[in-house]
Amino acid sequence: MKKLVKVALAATLLLSLGATTASADSAKGQKLYKKKLKSACGFSGADMAGKHTQEEWEEKKDTLAEEIKHLCPSVKDKALKAKFMPHYYDFFHNFASDSGNVPSC
C-alpha cells in the first residue's frame, strides 16, 4: 500500500511540473514582442495588444501569425515561429483593449 501511494504521489508531482512548463506565459510573450516584433511593428506592445478585444484575440488564436503579419507587414517570418505563438497569444489576450491591463513595453 505504501508503495502505491508513493508511486501515485510521484506521478502527480511529475504531471503538475510538466503542465506548468508546457503552458504559455504572457510575460514571456511580452519579452518576445519587445525583442522580435516591436521594431518591425513600430508601436508598443500596449498598442499591439489593444488592437483587439479579448474575444477577438480568441477568434484569431488559430491564425495569429497571419494577424501579426497583417498588423505588422514588415515583420520577419523567423519572428513568427510556431513555438512563439502561444506566448504572443497570451500576451495579446492578457493586455487586450478590454482587459484593463497595461503592459510595460
C-alpha positions, 0 to 999 in steps of 0.5 A: 500500500505504501508503495502505491501511494508513493508511486501515485504521489510521484506521478502527480508531482511529475504531471503538475511540473510538466503542465506548468512548463508546457503552458504559455506565459504572457510575460514571456510573450511580452519579452518576445514582442519587445525583442522580435516584433516591436521594431518591425511593428513600430508601436508598443506592445500596449498598442499591439495588444489593444488592437483587439478585444479579448474575444477577438484575440480568441477568434484569431488564436488559430491564425495569429501569425497571419494577424501579426503579419497583417498588423505588422507587414514588415515583420520577419517570418523567423519572428513568427515561429510556431513555438512563439505563438502561444506566448504572443497569444497570451500576451495579446489576450492578457493586455487586450483593449478590454482587459484593463491591463497595461503592459510595460513595453 
